[in-house]
């Protein structure tokens, strides 16, 4: 039984580490001033946003957690789509430029 408990503890630890890595990826793709923007949209303090996105123990039971995470994911996706749009536009312009030069 102790082996199973140790395995479950390891599995829980792995899930926590995976979630922390996901949060870091999301935060890395958020625009400047995101804590203030999210706080305003959700209706909570910047400190609450900071604690939730940094997975602080104080935020574990926050009523704002789901809303903050949803807004953060949406904002990160918007930034990702904008980046993809820039890449697509640059690629198309490069094709157009090289195509017209021939």
Protein Blocks (a to p, Z undefined) as FASTA:
>chain_A
ZZmmmmmmmmmmmmmmmmmmmmmmmmmmpcehklmmmmmmnopafklmmmmmnopaklmm
gcklmmmmmmmmmmmmmmmmmmmmmmmmmmmmmmmmmmmmZZ
